[in-house]
Amino acid sequence: MYTALIVRLAHVVAEWDVAVVGGGPGGLAAAHAAASAGARTIVLERAEHPRYKTCGGGLIGTSLGLAGPRLTVPARDTITAITFTDRGRHGVTRRSPRPLLTMVRRDDFDFAWYKAAVAAGTHVRQNAQVRAIDQDEASATVVLAGGEVVRARTVIGADGSAAISSRHVGVTFDQQDLGLEVEVAATAADRAAYRGRVVLDWGPVPGSYGWVFPKDDELTVGVIMAKGRGAETKQYLSQFLAQLGLQDRRVVRDSGHLTRCRSAGSPVRRGRVIVVGDAAGLLEPWTREGISFALRSGTWAGEVAARADAPDGLAEYDALVERHLAPEMAAGRRLLRVFEQHQRLMHTAMRTPIGWRAFEKFCRGELSMADVVHRPAIRIAAGLLGG
């Protein structure tokens, strides 16, 4: 049906070098990179910035390193302490003399990227609902609701975990998780208690965990668990709020989302269509951290698309993902397996200098997850514990 529409409506086609589907961090980083390299670039965003997105909003050093030179990061808090708990008990707080994480709200953060991409020369179409993606030898085509057609030399899919672009490319996934979050209004006592500190709770089901992220006048409280355990995930969130004494706070937002991790070797490109971030299933399997993966993959996709005239030239993007992100995902899978089987030992590890230093360096972007796993002491421990 949509192929026929493309033929019939060819007279309304807009010509672009790069068309990006989705205006989140991955899509806007791609657009910024492509436009900065001189490519005629358009972003097709289904909502309108600034808009809310379900996300913990914790930026590790890798994300800050990519965002910092391009925009002013709209920080709501800077984290120097982390409290680890095991099902709400046995809390231990570790502190660092240097910042570990930066807290942002996604509406603020995405809007900052939107402004940076526009300043770089990107054209952004808000309220543009994509219905289909197609391609031929000469170009790739995006069909919008209402039948309008946008044609580009390359299409970059950054439309999230249930993406049209993902299905077009044929991305496969081997891990799916359900995350539930509430944003609650923080009292003065809450702000004093949580300023500069996050809570990470190892959950009641293997592989699950919860978090409290402070964002000035709000706290983001969330949990994540394997898909298929919806009732247990809801129960965990309710119990976690009660354990924290936050069950009576005013709920500002209540939302959920699925995260999906790419299977090893899954395609991230088909011809002229590239997928990045969540659309490609690019995130760290243990922590489910995805913003740094979205920014890195988006930036690479934009840079490669800006200079590639033919699909063969886009293969550089595939190679970058395999070289840099695939090893991190493999390491995250190893740590997730250890965490699932030996949760209390992982909790204990955060009390040790070796475990805490590795976690600090990961948060700051000084060590990738692959680097962490390949440290001799951690590699030996992970092997002995079945990871």
LUMLUM-602999 format. One record per atom (N, C-alpha, C): x, y, z negated; residue in one letter. Coordinates in steps of 0.2 Angstrom, whole numbers, padded with zeros to 4 digits, always signed. Last residue first. Example, Ala and Ser with C-alpha at 12.3 -4.5 7.8 and 13.67 -1.06 7.14 Angstrom:
2
+0064-0011-0035S +0068-0005-0036S +0064+0000-0039S +0066-0028-0039A +0062-0022-0039A +0066-0016-0039A 
END
This chain:
387
+0150-0080-0176G +0149-0075-0171G +0154-0076-0165G +0152-0089-0187G +0148-0091-0182G +0146-0086-0176G +0161-0085-0196L +0154-0085-0198L +0149-0087-0192L +0174-0086-0190L +0172-0091-0196L +0165-0091-0197L +0172-0076-0181G +0173-0082-0179G +0171-0088-0184G +0172-0065-0190A +0166-0066-0186A +0166-0073-0183A +0185-0066-0196A +0179-0067-0200A +0173-0068-0196A +0193-0063-0184I +0193-0070-0188I +0187-0071-0192I +0188-0050-0181R +0188-0056-0176R +0188-0063-0180R +0192-0043-0193I +0185-0044-0191I +0184-0050-0186I +0206-0044-0192A +0203-0047-0198A +0195-0048-0196A +0209-0039-0179P +0211-0045-0181P +0207-0048-0187P +0196-0031-0169R +0201-0030-0174R +0203-0037-0177R +0186-0034-0160H +0193-0037-0158H +0198-0035-0163H +0175-0027-0165V +0175-0035-0165V +0182-0038-0164V +0179-0014-0162V +0178-0016-0169V +0179-0024-0170V +0180-0014-0148D +0186-0013-0152D +0185-0015-0159D +0167-0015-0146A +0171-0020-0143A +0178-0020-0147A +0161-0004-0151M +0160-0010-0154M +0164-0016-0152M +0175+0008-0151S +0169+0005-0148S +0167-0001-0152S +0181+0021-0162L +0181+0014-0160L +0175+0012-0157L +0178+0034-0163E +0185+0032-0162E +0186+0025-0161E +0165+0038-0165G +0167+0037-0158G +0174+0035-0157G +0160+0039-0178R +0164+0044-0175R +0166+0044-0168R +0156+0026-0180C +0151+0031-0180C +0154+0037-0177C +0168+0018-0179F +0162+0017-0174F +0158+0023-0174F +0174+0023-0190K +0177+0024-0184K +0172+0023-0178K +0165+0018-0200E +0167+0025-0200E +0169+0027-0193E +0167+0004-0198F +0160+0007-0197F +0161+0015-0196F +0180+0002-0202A +0178+0001-0195A +0171+0004-0193A +0179+0006-0215R +0183+0010-0210R +0181+0009-0203R +0171-0004-0220W +0169+0003-0220W +0173+0007-0215W +0179-0016-0219G +0172-0015-0216G +0170-0008-0215G +0190-0012-0226I +0191-0014-0219I +0184-0013-0216I +0186-0010-0239P +0189-0004-0236P +0189-0006-0228P +0169-0016-0243T +0176-0017-0242T +0179-0011-0238T +0156-0014-0242R +0159-0012-0248R +0166-0012-0248R +0152-0020-0230M +0152-0013-0230M +0155-0010-0237M +0152-0033-0234A +0157-0031-0230A +0158-0023-0230A +0139-0035-0240T +0145-0035-0244T +0151-0032-0240T +0132-0036-0228H +0130-0030-0233H +0137-0030-0238H +0137-0047-0223M +0137-0041-0219M +0136-0035-0224M +0132-0056-0233L +0139-0055-0232L +0141-0049-0228L +0118-0055-0231R +0121-0053-0237R +0129-0052-0236R +0117-0061-0218Q +0115-0054-0219Q +0118-0051-0225Q +0121-0071-0208H +0124-0070-0215H +0123-0063-0217H +0113-0073-0197Q +0115-0079-0201Q +0118-0077-0208Q +0112-0060-0192E +0106-0064-0193E +0107-0070-0197E +0125-0056-0191F +0121-0052-0196F +0114-0056-0197F +0130-0064-0181V +0133-0064-0188V +0128-0061-0193V +0123-0059-0171R +0122-0066-0173R +0125-0067-0180R +0127-0046-0170L +0120-0047-0172L +0119-0055-0174L +0140-0048-0166L +0139-0045-0173L +0132-0046-0175L +0138-0052-0153R +0142-0056-0158R +0140-0054-0165R +0132-0042-0147R +0128-0048-0148R +0131-0052-0153R +0142-0032-0148G +0136-0031-0152G +0132-0037-0153G +0150-0038-0138A +0152-0037-0145A +0147-0036-0150A +0142-0036-0127A +0144-0043-0129A +0146-0043-0136A +0142-0022-0126M +0136-0026-0128M +0137-0033-0130M +0155-0019-0124E +0152-0017-0130E +0146-0021-0131E +0157-0025-0111P +0160-0028-0117P +0157-0025-0123P +0147-0017-0103A +0146-0024-0104A +0150-0027-0110A +0154-0004-0103L +0148-0005-0107L +0146-0013-0108L +0166-0005-0094H +0165-0001-0101H +0159-0003-0105H +0164-0013-0083R +0171-0012-0086R +0170-0010-0093R +0151-0013-0079E +0154-0020-0081E +0161-0019-0085E +0150+0001-0077V +0145-0003-0082V +0149-0009-0084V +0159+0002-0066L +0160+0006-0072L +0156+0003-0078L +0153-0006-0056A +0160-0008-0059A +0161-0004-0066A +0142+0001-0053D +0141-0006-0056D +0148-0008-0059D +0148+0012-0048Y +0144+0013-0054Y +0143+0006-0057Y +0153+0008-0036E +0158+0010-0041E +0154+0011-0048E +0143+0006-0027A +0146+0000-0031A +0150+0002-0036A +0140+0017-0019L +0137+0017-0026L +0140+0011-0030L +0146+0014-0007G +0149+0019-0011G +0147+0019-0018G +0136+0006-0001D +0142+0003-0003D +0146+0008-0008D +0126+0015+0002P +0125+0011-0004P +0132+0008-0006P +0133+0031+0006A +0130+0025+0008A +0130+0020+0002A +0139+0042+0001D +0135+0043+0007D +0131+0037+0009D +0143+0048-0015A +0142+0042-0010A +0137+0044-0005A +0144+0059-0023R +0149+0058-0018R +0148+0052-0013R +0133+0058-0032A +0135+0065-0028A +0140+0064-0023A +0134+0045-0037A +0129+0047-0032A +0130+0053-0028A +0144+0047-0047V +0145+0042-0041V +0140+0044-0035V +0139+0056-0055E +0145+0058-0052E +0146+0053-0046E +0127+0050-0060G +0127+0056-0056G +0133+0058-0052G +0132+0038-0066A +0128+0037-0060A +0127+0044-0056A +0140+0044-0076W +0143+0040-0071W +0139+0039-0065W +0129+0049-0084T +0135+0053-0081T +0138+0050-0075T +0122+0038-0087G +0119+0043-0083G +0124+0048-0080G +0131+0031-0095S +0129+0028-0089S +0126+0033-0084S +0132+0040-0106R +0138+0038-0102R +0136+0035-0095R +0119+0042-0110L +0123+0048-0108L +0129+0045-0104L +0115+0029-0114A +0112+0033-0109A +0116+0039-0106A +0124+0026-0123F +0124+0022-0117F +0121+0025-0112F +0121+0035-0133S +0128+0035-0130S +0128+0031-0124S +0108+0031-0136I +0109+0037-0133I +0116+0038-0130I +0106+0018-0142G +0106+0019-0135G +0107+0025-0132G +0108+0006-0154E +0110+0013-0152E +0110+0013-0145E +0105-0007-0160R +0101-0004-0155R +0102+0003-0153R +0114-0013-0168T +0112-0007-0170T +0106-0004-0166T +0116-0024-0158W +0115-0025-0166W +0112-0019-0169W +0116-0021-0145P +0111-0025-0147P +0111-0026-0155P +0116-0005-0138E +0120-0009-0142E +0116-0014-0145E +0110-0004-0121L +0111-0001-0128L +0114-0007-0132L +0103-0004-0106L +0110-0003-0109L +0109+0000-0116L +0092-0007-0098G +0093-0011-0104G +0100-0010-0107G +0090+0002-0088A +0095-0003-0086A +0096-0008-0092A +0082+0010-0095A +0079+0007-0089A +0084+0002-0086A +0090+0015-0105D +0085+0010-0106D +0082+0007-0100D +0103+0019-0094G +0100+0020-0100G +0096+0014-0102G +0099+0018-0076V +0104+0020-0082V +0100+0019-0088V +0100+0011-0059V +0096+0012-0066V +0101+0014-0071V +0099+0016-0042I +0103+0015-0048I +0098+0015-0054I +0096+0013-0026V +0093+0014-0032V +0097+0012-0038V +0101+0009-0014R +0102+0016-0015R +0099+0018-0022R +0104-0007-0019G +0105-0003-0013G +0106+0004-0015G +0101-0008-0035R +0099-0012-0029R +0099-0007-0023R +0109-0010-0051R +0108-0006-0044R +0106-0011-0039R +0112-0018-0060V +0110-0011-0062V +0109-0007-0056V +0108-0035-0063P +0110-0030-0059P +0108-0023-0062P +0116-0045-0077S +0110-0042-0073S +0112-0036-0069S +0127-0049-0084G +0127-0050-0077G +0121-0047-0073G +0118-0052-0099A +0124-0051-0096A +0124-0053-0088A +0102-0043-0099S +0106-0049-0099S +0113-0048-0096S +0099-0028-0109R +0101-0031-0102R +0104-0038-0103R +0087-0026-0121C +0094-0027-0119C +0095-0031-0113C +0074-0015-0125R +0076-0021-0121R +0083-0021-0119R +0063-0009-0137T +0070-0009-0134T +0071-0015-0131T +0047-0001-0138L +0051-0007-0137L +0058-0006-0134L +0040+0009-0151H +0043+0008-0144H +0046+0001-0144H +0029+0020-0160G +0032+0014-0159G +0035+0013-0152G +0024+0032-0173S +0025+0030-0166S +0028+0023-0166S +0018+0046-0180D +0018+0039-0181D +0018+0036-0174D +0021+0062-0187R +0021+0058-0181R +0021+0051-0183R +0019+0066-0200V +0019+0071-0195V +0018+0068-0188V +0012+0062-0215V +0014+0059-0209V +0013+0064-0203V +0016+0067-0231R +0012+0068-0225R +0015+0066-0219R +0019+0054-0243R +0021+0060-0239R +0017+0061-0233R +0017+0042-0250D +0012+0047-0250D +0014+0054-0246D +0029+0034-0248Q +0022+0032-0245Q +0017+0037-0245Q +0041+0036-0253L +0039+0041-0248L +0032+0039-0245L +0048+0028-0261G +0044+0032-0264G +0042+0038-0260G +0055+0017-0255L +0059+0024-0255L +0055+0029-0259L +0046+0007-0256Q +0052+0007-0260Q +0056+0013-0261Q +0037+0012-0247A +0035+0012-0254A +0041+0011-0258A +0044+0011-0235L +0041+0018-0237L +0040+0018-0245L +0045-0003-0235F +0051+0001-0235F +0049+0008-0238F +0032-0007-0234Q +0035-0009-0240Q +0042-0004-0240Q +0029-0002-0221S +0025+0000-0226S +0029-0001-0233S +0039-0009-0213L +0039-0002-0213L +0035+0001-0219L +0035-0022-0215Y +0041-0020-0217Y +0041-0012-0218Y +0022-0022-0209Q +0023-0023-0216Q +0029-0021-0219Q +0026-0020-0196K +0022-0015-0199K +0022-0016-0207K +0033-0032-0194T +0036-0026-0193T +0032-0020-0197T +0023-0042-0196E +0028-0042-0200E +0032-0035-0200E +0015-0039-0184A +0012-0038-0191A +0018-0038-0196A +0024-0042-0174G +0021-0035-0175G +0019-0034-0182G +0034-0050-0168R +0032-0050-0175R +0029-0044-0177R +0037-0048-0155G +0033-0054-0157G +0031-0055-0164G +0054-0043-0155K +0047-0042-0153K +0043-0049-0154K +0063-0041-0170A +0062-0044-0164A +0055-0044-0162A +0063-0024-0177M +0063-0031-0178M +0061-0035-0171M +0066-0009-0187I +0066-0013-0180I +0066-0020-0181I +0059+0006-0194V +0062-0001-0194V +0061-0004-0187V +0061+0023-0201G +0059+0018-0196G +0062+0011-0197G +0058+0039-0204V +0059+0033-0207V +0057+0027-0202V +0065+0055-0204T +0063+0050-0199T +0064+0043-0203T +0059+0069-0213L +0063+0063-0213L +0060+0058-0208L +0060+0087-0211E +0057+0080-0210E +0062+0075-0211E +0067+0098-0212D +0061+0098-0215D +0057+0092-0214D +0081+0090-0208D +0079+0097-0211D +0073+0096-0215D +0081+0076-0206K +0081+0081-0201K +0078+0088-0204K +0088+0060-0211P +0086+0067-0213P +0086+0072-0207P +0083+0044-0208F +0087+0049-0205F +0084+0056-0207F +0083+0028-0214V +0080+0035-0216V +0085+0040-0213V +0079+0012-0208W +0083+0018-0208W +0079+0024-0211W +0081-0006-0207G +0077+0000-0207G +0082+0006-0208G +0082-0022-0197Y +0084-0017-0202Y +0080-0010-0202Y +0083-0039-0193S +0080-0033-0193S +0083-0028-0198S +0091-0051-0192G +0092-0046-0187G +0088-0040-0188G +0079-0060-0201P +0085-0060-0198P +0086-0055-0192P +0068-0050-0211V +0068-0055-0206V +0075-0054-0203V +0069-0039-0220P +0067-0046-0223P +0068-0052-0218P +0084-0029-0217G +0077-0031-0218G +0076-0038-0219G +0095-0017-0224W +0095-0024-0220W +0088-0027-0222W +0094+0000-0222D +0092-0006-0225D +0092-0012-0221D +0103+0015-0223L +0102+0009-0219L +0100+0003-0223L +0100+0032-0225V +0099+0025-0228V +0099+0020-0222V +0111+0046-0224V +0106+0042-0221V +0106+0035-0225V +0115+0063-0229R +0115+0056-0231R +0109+0052-0227R +0113+0077-0228G +0119+0074-0227G +0120+0066-0228G +0099+0076-0239R +0104+0080-0235R +0111+0077-0234R +0092+0069-0248Y +0094+0065-0242Y +0098+0070-0238Y +0089+0076-0259A +0091+0069-0260A +0094+0066-0254A +0084+0089-0254A +0090+0088-0258A +0093+0081-0259A +0073+0084-0247R +0078+0088-0243R +0085+0087-0248R +0065+0079-0258D +0068+0075-0252D +0074+0078-0249D +0063+0091-0265A +0066+0086-0268A +0069+0081-0263A +0055+0098-0255A +0061+0101-0257A +0066+0096-0261A +0048+0085-0244T +0048+0090-0250T +0055+0093-0251T +0046+0082-0227A +0051+0082-0233A +0049+0087-0238A +0034+0073-0218A +0036+0080-0221A +0040+0079-0227A +0040+0060-0208V +0036+0062-0214V +0039+0069-0216V +0038+0050-0194E +0041+0056-0196E +0037+0059-0202E +0040+0033-0193V +0035+0038-0195V +0040+0044-0196V +0041+0019-0181E +0044+0025-0184E +0038+0030-0187E +0047+0003-0175L +0041+0008-0178L +0044+0013-0182L +0052-0007-0162G +0054-0002-0167G +0048+0002-0169G +0054-0023-0157L +0049-0018-0158L +0052-0013-0164L +0065-0029-0144D +0064-0028-0151D +0058-0023-0151D +0072-0042-0134Q +0067-0037-0135Q +0065-0036-0142Q +0085-0048-0124Q +0083-0047-0131Q +0078-0041-0131Q +0088-0050-0111D +0088-0056-0115D +0087-0055-0123D +0082-0045-0095F +0083-0044-0102F +0083-0050-0106F +0086-0039-0078T +0083-0044-0083T +0086-0043-0090T +0081-0029-0065V +0085-0029-0071V +0082-0035-0075V +0077-0025-0052G +0077-0032-0054G +0081-0034-0060G +0074-0013-0046V +0081-0016-0046V +0081-0023-0048V +0060-0012-0049H +0063-0012-0042H +0070-0015-0041H +0060-0012-0063R +0057-0018-0059R +0060-0018-0052R +0067+0000-0065S +0070-0007-0068S +0067-0012-0064S +0058+0009-0060S +0064+0008-0057S +0068+0002-0059S +0048+0008-0069I +0046+0006-0062I +0053+0005-0059I +0051+0002-0086A +0052+0007-0080A +0050+0004-0073A +0051+0002-0100A +0046-0001-0096A +0046+0002-0089A +0061+0010-0105S +0062+0002-0106S +0056-0001-0102S +0065+0024-0094G +0063+0020-0100G +0063+0013-0099G +0069+0030-0082D +0062+0031-0084D +0060+0026-0090D +0079+0033-0073A +0080+0034-0080A +0073+0035-0084A +0086+0029-0058G +0080+0028-0063G +0082+0028-0070G +0090+0039-0045I +0093+0036-0051I +0087+0035-0056I +0092+0037-0028V +0087+0038-0033V +0091+0035-0039V +0100+0045-0014T +0100+0040-0020T +0095+0042-0025T +0094+0053-0004R +0100+0049-0002R +0101+0043-0008R +0076+0054-0005A +0083+0056-0007A +0088+0051-0005A +0060+0060-0005R +0065+0056-0002R +0072+0059-0004R +0044+0060-0012V +0050+0063-0012V +0056+0058-0010V +0027+0062-0008V +0033+0058-0007V +0039+0062-0008V +0011+0062-0015E +0017+0065-0013E +0023+0061-0013E +0000+0054-0021G +0003+0052-0014G +0008+0056-0012G -0005+0054-0033G -0008+0059-0028G -0005+0058-0021G +0010+0051-0041A +0003+0051-0041A +0000+0056-0037A +0024+0049-0029L +0021+0052-0035L +0013+0051-0035L +0036+0039-0023V +0029+0041-0022V +0026+0043-0029V +0052+0040-0017V +0048+0040-0023V +0041+0043-0022V +0065+0032-0008T +0059+0036-0008T +0055+0035-0014T +0081+0033+0000A +0076+0030-0005A +0071+0035-0006A +0088+0030+0016S +0086+0034+0010S +0082+0030+0006S +0091+0022+0027A +0093+0029+0027A +0093+0032+0021A +0086+0009+0025E +0094+0010+0027E +0096+0017+0026E +0075+0012+0012D +0077+0009+0018D +0084+0010+0019D +0064+0010-0003Q +0071+0012+0001Q +0071+0008+0007Q +0054+0015-0016D +0055+0011-0011D +0062+0013-0008D +0043+0016-0030I +0050+0017-0028I +0051+0012-0022I +0028+0023-0037A +0032+0018-0034A +0039+0020-0031A +0024+0033-0046R +0020+0027-0045R +0023+0021-0041R +0027+0046-0058V +0030+0041-0052V +0026+0035-0052V +0021+0061-0061Q +0020+0054-0063Q +0022+0050-0057Q +0026+0075-0067A +0027+0072-0061A +0027+0064-0062A +0028+0085-0076N +0021+0082-0075N +0021+0079-0068N +0041+0095-0068Q +0037+0092-0074Q +0030+0089-0072Q +0055+0094-0059R +0047+0094-0058R +0044+0091-0064R +0069+0104-0058V +0065+0099-0062V +0058+0100-0061V +0084+0105-0050H +0077+0107-0049H +0073+0101-0053H +0100+0110-0055T +0095+0104-0055T +0088+0108-0054T +0110+0118-0058G +0108+0119-0052G +0102+0113-0050G +0115+0120-0071A +0120+0117-0067A +0117+0117-0059A +0103+0124-0077A +0109+0129-0077A +0114+0127-0072A +0097+0112-0078V +0094+0118-0074V +0099+0123-0072V +0105+0105-0087A +0104+0103-0080A +0101+0108-0076A +0103+0113-0099A +0109+0113-0096A +0109+0110-0089A +0089+0112-0101K +0091+0118-0099K +0098+0118-0096K +0089+0098-0104Y +0085+0100-0098Y +0088+0107-0096Y +0097+0097-0115W +0099+0094-0109W +0095+0097-0103W +0088+0104-0124A +0094+0106-0123A +0097+0104-0116A +0077+0094-0123F +0076+0101-0120F +0083+0105-0119F +0083+0084-0130D +0081+0083-0123D +0080+0090-0119D +0084+0089-0143F +0090+0087-0139F +0088+0087-0132F +0071+0093-0146D +0076+0098-0146D +0082+0096-0142D +0065+0080-0145D +0062+0085-0142D +0067+0091-0141D +0072+0072-0154R +0073+0071-0147R +0070+0077-0143R +0082+0080-0167R +0075+0078-0165R +0076+0078-0157R +0097+0074-0174V +0094+0078-0169V +0086+0076-0169V +0112+0072-0184M +0104+0071-0183M +0101+0076-0178M +0127+0065-0182T +0123+0071-0181T +0116+0069-0180T +0139+0056-0192L +0133+0056-0187L +0131+0063-0187L +0151+0059-0200L +0150+0052-0197L +0144+0053-0191L +0163+0071-0204P +0156+0070-0202P +0156+0063-0198P +0174+0067-0217R +0173+0070-0211R +0166+0067-0208R +0175+0060-0229P +0177+0067-0229P +0176+0071-0222P +0162+0050-0233S +0167+0051-0229S +0169+0058-0229S +0155+0037-0244R +0155+0044-0242R +0162+0045-0238R +0143+0025-0247R +0149+0026-0245R +0150+0033-0242R +0133+0017-0259T +0134+0023-0255T +0141+0024-0254T +0122+0003-0261V +0129+0005-0261V +0130+0011-0256V +0109-0006-0268G +0111-0001-0264G +0119+0001-0266G +0101-0018-0271H +0108-0018-0271H +0111-0012-0267H +0086-0017-0260R +0090-0018-0267R +0097-0017-0266R +0080-0016-0248G +0078-0011-0253G +0082-0012-0260G +0086-0026-0241R +0079-0027-0243R +0077-0022-0249R +0100-0019-0246D +0098-0026-0244D +0091-0027-0246D +0107-0004-0241T +0103-0008-0246T +0101-0014-0242T +0119+0009-0240F +0117+0003-0238F +0113-0001-0243F +0120+0026-0237T +0118+0021-0242T +0116+0015-0239T +0132+0037-0231I +0128+0032-0229I +0126+0027-0235I +0138+0054-0228A +0137+0048-0233A +0131+0043-0230A +0138+0064-0219T +0144+0062-0222T +0144+0056-0227T +0129+0071-0206I +0129+0066-0210I +0137+0064-0213I +0120+0085-0203T +0127+0082-0202T +0128+0077-0207T +0105+0090-0195D +0109+0088-0201D +0115+0085-0199D +0100+0095-0184R +0096+0096-0189R +0099+0094-0196R +0108+0102-0169A +0109+0098-0175A +0104+0100-0181A +0108+0104-0154P +0103+0106-0159P +0103+0102-0165P +0123+0107-0146V +0119+0102-0149V +0114+0104-0155V +0124+0116-0132T +0124+0117-0139T +0120+0112-0142T +0132+0108-0118L +0126+0111-0122L +0128+0112-0129L +0144+0102-0113R +0138+0104-0109R +0133+0108-0112R +0153+0098-0123P +0155+0102-0118P +0150+0105-0113P +0143+0089-0131G +0146+0095-0133G +0149+0100-0128G +0140+0077-0125A +0135+0082-0125A +0139+0089-0126A +0151+0068-0126L +0148+0070-0119L +0144+0076-0119L +0154+0069-0140G +0159+0070-0135G +0156+0072-0128G +0141+0064-0145L +0144+0071-0146L +0149+0073-0141L +0142+0051-0141S +0137+0055-0138S +0139+0062-0139S +0153+0047-0149T +0153+0046-0142T +0148+0050-0138T +0149+0049-0162G +0154+0053-0159G +0154+0053-0152G +0131+0047-0162I +0137+0045-0164I +0142+0049-0161I +0116+0054-0168L +0121+0054-0162L +0128+0052-0165L +0100+0049-0171G +0107+0049-0174G +0112+0049-0168G +0086+0047-0167G +0090+0054-0166G +0096+0054-0170G +0077+0037-0167G +0080+0039-0173G +0083+0046-0173G +0062+0040-0157C +0070+0039-0157C +0072+0041-0164C +0050+0044-0147T +0051+0040-0152T +0059+0038-0152T +0049+0061-0142K +0050+0054-0140K +0052+0050-0146K +0040+0076-0137Y +0042+0071-0142Y +0044+0064-0139Y +0046+0089-0126R +0041+0084-0128R +0044+0079-0133R +0048+0105-0119P +0050+0100-0124P +0044+0095-0126P +0044+0096-0104H +0049+0098-0110H +0047+0105-0113H +0031+0086-0100E +0034+0093-0100E +0038+0094-0106E +0031+0070-0091A +0028+0075-0096A +0031+0082-0095A +0038+0064-0081R +0031+0063-0081R +0027+0068-0086R +0050+0072-0070E +0048+0070-0077E +0041+0070-0078E +0062+0071-0059L +0054+0070-0059L +0053+0067-0066L +0074+0081-0053V +0072+0077-0059V +0064+0077-0059V +0085+0083-0039I +0079+0084-0042I +0077+0079-0048I +0099+0091-0031T +0097+0086-0036T +0090+0088-0039T +0112+0091-0020R +0105+0094-0021R +0101+0089-0025R +0128+0091-0028A +0123+0088-0024A +0116+0091-0026A +0139+0097-0034G +0136+0101-0028G +0131+0097-0025G +0142+0093-0046A +0147+0091-0041A +0144+0094-0034A +0132+0097-0054S +0138+0100-0055S +0143+0099-0050S +0122+0088-0050A +0121+0095-0048A +0128+0099-0049A +0127+0076-0056A +0126+0077-0049A +0126+0084-0046A +0127+0080-0070A +0133+0078-0066A +0133+0078-0059A +0114+0083-0072H +0119+0088-0073H +0125+0086-0069H +0108+0070-0069A +0106+0076-0065A +0111+0082-0066A +0113+0063-0079A +0114+0061-0072A +0113+0067-0068A +0108+0069-0090A +0115+0069-0089A +0117+0067-0082A +0094+0067-0087L +0097+0074-0087L +0104+0074-0087L +0094+0053-0089G +0092+0056-0083G +0095+0063-0082G +0098+0051-0103G +0102+0048-0097G +0100+0051-0090G +0089+0059-0110P +0096+0061-0110P +0100+0058-0104P +0075+0061-0099G +0078+0060-0105G +0085+0061-0105G +0066+0062-0087G +0070+0068-0090G +0072+0067-0097G +0064+0053-0073G +0064+0053-0080G +0069+0058-0082G +0073+0049-0059V +0066+0048-0061V +0067+0047-0069V +0081+0060-0048V +0081+0056-0054V +0074+0055-0057V +0088+0060-0032A +0082+0061-0036A +0082+0057-0042A +0100+0068-0023V +0099+0064-0028V +0092+0065-0031V +0099+0075-0011D +0104+0071-0011D +0103+0066-0017D +0082+0077-0003W +0087+0078-0009W +0093+0073-0008W +0068+0083+0005E +0075+0080+0006E +0079+0082+0000E +0051+0078+0004A +0057+0083+0002A +0063+0080+0002A +0038+0075+0014V +0044+0072+0011V +0049+0078+0010V +0027+0077+0021V +0027+0080+0015V +0034+0078+0011V +0027+0069+0033H +0027+0076+0034H +0028+0080+0027H +0024+0056+0029A +0031+0058+0030A +0032+0065+0030A +0013+0049+0025L +0014+0056+0022L +0021+0058+0023L +0013+0037+0032R +0008+0041+0034R +0009+0048+0031R +0024+0030+0026V +0024+0031+0033V +0019+0037+0035V +0020+0030+0013I +0026+0033+0014I +0026+0035+0022I +0008+0022+0013L +0008+0029+0011L +0014+0033+0014L +0014+0010+0016A +0010+0013+0021A +0009+0020+0020A +0020+0008+0004T +0024+0008+0010T +0020+0012+0015T +0009+0007-0005Y +0013+0012-0005Y +0018+0013+0001Y +0004-0006+0000M +0000+0000+0000M +0004+0006+0000M 
END
